[in-house]
Amino acid sequence: MADLRVLALVKQVPKLEQMTLNGEGLIRREGLPLEMSAYCRRAVAKAVELAREHGGRCTVASLGASSAEEVLRESLAWGADDAVLMSESDFAGSDSLVTAKSLAALVEVEGPFDLILTGLSSFDSGTGQVGPQLAELLGLPFAAAVREMELDCENSTVRVKCERDDGWRISKLKMPAVLGVAERLCSPAKLSKEAWGKIPTSRVRTLTRADLGSRVPQTFGSGSIRVKPVGTLKMSRTPFFFEGALEEQVAAAVEFIQQRDSNLDGSSRPSFDAEPERVGSAGPVTAVILERDREGICRDLLWHAHRFAQRLGGSTVAISPGKEDPKELWRWGADELMRVEGAEVEEDFARAVISWVQARKPAIVLAPATHWGREITSRLSASQGVGSISEASHLELDQGRLIAWKTASGPGVRVAMMSDCELQVATMVPTSRSCLGMRSGEGSAVESLLAAESMGRVHILSDWRNDDWESLARAEVVLGVGAGVKEDEFDHIYRLAAAIGAEVAGTRKITDLGLLPRSRQIGITGRSISPRLYVAIGLSGKANHMVGVRGAETIVAINSNRDAPVFGCCDFGVVGDWRKAVSLILEKLSTEPAVLGEKIEFRRSL
């Protein structure tokens, strides 16, 4: 392959600490300091590196207002050869599909490219959908969260090692390809304004809708997805400090924790008995895309789908790549089971789903908010020209329309999202308030077989897990560990976790050291959780971590530094050495086990 051409797509976003939503539920940008999204910085750095290494050329492009010119000038200063800005005033608030269609038009005009690098997701919306939607529109293979890559230009392939939700995958893709990059892929392309300010604006070429002609969507703005802010979960909280000596503070904290536990009776968990069995199945179909070995979240989705089918007078179809028991799936809400054979990778499974959707025309398609579910629903969304809602924490139905609730990426705003399309598509994360009920009686889902044809563009070389993605998401109590906890001190953390029935998570520094899997990293470049109780231990509480627990009902912080930022983001603060505090908590609870029977074991990331 001569003259390798690499395209890096970048986005300009408000700085995390300044993010707010306007009255329409969109990120407010006017008058705020803006910067390149952090994942995009890795895309630029790697694109420049690959172009230099293989004697090629690097182009950087952005979609947005005229202010986005700044991130392109920064990219040029970093070493990009060319920069293109597609700018229209009505791009603001475009949903992921409108964005992907616009970028696909730009690629067709500026290309062809051998590699297109995108960020894993953007920090202002966090959907992670643009990359796979763009791949579908361009007819290209896709890989997400690329941590390592190796090009074989002679054979036009790229070998990638990708971070999965709770493990790793090594694959080989045919080029051209679209790759979403992980945070640790490389050092970020980041320069001071003094450095990139010397790059003349004339080096940034600007394209408009007229330049792209009929390729670009004629409708911008929010597109098919509507967003409405409905409440606030403030990341900045007003802490109450337990007074007195550390022993007295700990006693008060334990009393609080025990009182919280006594209120957890499971009454908030729904069951099938809450609604009558449906009386017919001639109405609209609600489909659930299952993923292998994701039993918990798939059961949640089937439960939601069954309730929606009852409301709509329709039926529920489970679309599966596995060998699930039809009787078991019926108990969890599936009336039909569509088995897909011959689809080991997401794009092949997506083709089968697209074929089925075009034939059956379901009203709703749901999937887990995993890499698997996100790529399949994104490709479905792009192929059918419909919007897709990502990362919902709860789903409802209102007058036949799907309502998806999620916590926005700004400082703690909860939003409700709706699709205006005939086909409604959404992914959902597992939560601690999941369904525990099953359909009563006996039955078996009606089985059908759908054969998938492999496109042969993605070959999985190895695939493994080192954690359970759902366990942290479902946890009622989570201990968050920071750099103040050393490797040989983790036994203290596990003892406390065992005593109060908690899961363990950490900051980026902890996962970088391999003390916890990457799937346990909380924060803006990790994951977000919403436990009832989050106990922050030995962590400073910077915004890029605390944004990941903004949905927690209660946050307790233990830190010896009274001025640590974490005390501005918690509800209750204990000031003192965390080691002594943990020992006192265990002593107070009098439940320290002689043997840590349920101590969590993790394989360190390779």
C-alpha angles and dihedrals in degrees: 000000000000125000099010111219118206126185122198117196115208136186132204115222137172116264110271097245091053100048117127135153126241125225091279093056094254127129110270111231105162113111094359128119109257132202143168113284109256097239089050089057088062091048091054094045093050094043091054091045093051093047091052094044095051100035093250140124132265123211122186121200137182138186116215150067123334090267089071086076086084095065089047092053088050089052091051090051088053090057110275113148099214139017130200128187120196102200132183126150091228094058088090112115095008112162120239095266094052088048092049092048091050092049091047089055090050091050092051091053098041099033172081098139129180094210131020114196122198134172117265087245139326122259096228096057105009096199099132088207105112095075098054092037090053090048091053093048091050094042093240137136118255139205126185133211095015109194098173132016136184123188125215100191093176091062096030094238136125124207113211137185110207134194109234127195092275106357146006141287130196114201142166118223131191115238137271091060143152116235128189108208129223125230094249096047091104143325113299125258098244127153136167119257088247088063101045094032088077091064108099117237088232089076090067112081115211124213126191134196089267091057091056096043119190093350093079122074113263092215121061132171120069093343114193098342120079122200127199124180108226106171147352130248100185117220087200106067134179106246127215113211121214105232132224134029119345091261090056093046091051092048090054092046092050091050089053093049092048092050090050091052092052089058094055101091097145092244091132092063112101126220137192090258088071091078134035121254113268117258101213144017104205093100133083121324122237112201130200121199108214126207125209114263095004096111098151101052092038089055090050091052093047090051091053091045092051091052091048091049089052090052093045097041089239140107142263125240124194114206109201140181091193142066102262121166109257090214092054092047090050090055089055094049110276116134093180134027119208110193116203115206128192097027112116096153130054099247092054092047089047091055090054091048091048090052091049093047092051090053101040099031098209120199096223135022119192130186139170115271092245131118086265096050095040096055094045095049092042091053090045090049094050095044093051096038094238132128122252129210115219134203099006115180094197136013130210137170123229119181090334095311123115116241114198120191122205140157112251122234093244122086100307109310119153115211138188116221129199134184120222092200127107088236110054117202128186143158123214135203122221115255137191088248093064128145118274099177131098133202111269124234130030129298145127131228113247107250127223132169127228118186117213123209114221116231089205094221099113123048120186109218097180137350129187144157130224100181144019110261093200100051095072094042092053097044116122090200127033130185110212113206126200139186090284088076113076126209095257091050098060092097087072089055094048092049090054091045090053092047096053100028096249137154120227126236134163152195125270091265090059094050092043087060090051092241090127131017119266088250088067095059112115122202146054094322093033127044138299124235135184109205123164089239129025118185112197111206125186095343127124095222103233116180095250089063102035092052085071093063099039088116094058114118094219131013122197117189127199114193136141092220110081089197096053112131090237090074088064091056102045138080097217128026131201113192113206147070107319093217093059091042093054092047090051092048091052091047091048093050091045089208103109105141119231088223123029094231096167097038109148114246122199133188107231115243112259 
